[in-house]
Amino acid sequence: MSVRLFPRHFTPIESSPTTFFYINSLQFVSCLNSILDLQPRRINYHRTKLMILTGGLMGLWFFALLTLNGATFGGAVLFPNEPYVAFPPARPTANLLHSICTESSHRLRYPPGYFPRSGFSHLRRCGKAVDRVESWYIACCAGQTMENNRVLCCTEQAWKKALTTFCQEEYSTMTAVYHCCAEEGEAMWTCFDGDSLNPNYAPRADYTAPVQPLEYGFTFSPNHC
């Protein structure tokens, strides 16, 4: 009697390396389980070995997730050689408006070429959030005086929109989300503001930001000021 070593549903799924490894690990375990079902006399012995193998595969999968994505937990850097991203941006205030509006070209931006060719997807999302909010800040500040309350309202709306979009992107992945995204309402904004690595929007004198196209996705709503 011939034995099918791989059940019909064992098919590679090609997406990201992480997804491929995870899905096919589960399929491999399912394959072993199917084989054991054909040998009932040895089920208990082999199922014990299967449980050990399953735990090992899941542990290896989790380590692969961390390695491929360069994860951070609670703002702590897990890998010391990961690219630096000044995330999250601080919450705009009246005292910060001058720096926000006049020093934008001397704060870091994170175009695709800033990161290594692979990995660090979490930090890429962080960098994208910073690029978004800086782009929207420029739109808020254009042609306005710093005393204009509409500028502060606009920058705060832009800040919240950028971080809301960031959290939506975080939850769309298989990796651990940034811890502030788990908060709700004002607690989430306080969390992000408290984690800021550049709370004063200080510029870097030795840096000039590359010219980037305007980021879409934000419309100022003066009626909500």
Secondary structure as UniProt FT lines:
FT   TURN            8..9
FT   HELIX           17..37
FT   HELIX           40..42
FT   HELIX           43..69
FT   STRAND          72..73
FT   TURN            74..75
FT   STRAND          76..77
FT   TURN            80..81
FT   HELIX           94..96
FT   HELIX           97..102
FT   HELIX           104..106
FT   HELIX           112..114
FT   HELIX           121..141
FT   TURN            142..143
FT   TURN            146..147
FT   HELIX           149..171
FT   HELIX           179..182
FT   HELIX           186..195
FT   TURN            199..200
FT   TURN            205..206
FT   HELIX           222..224
//
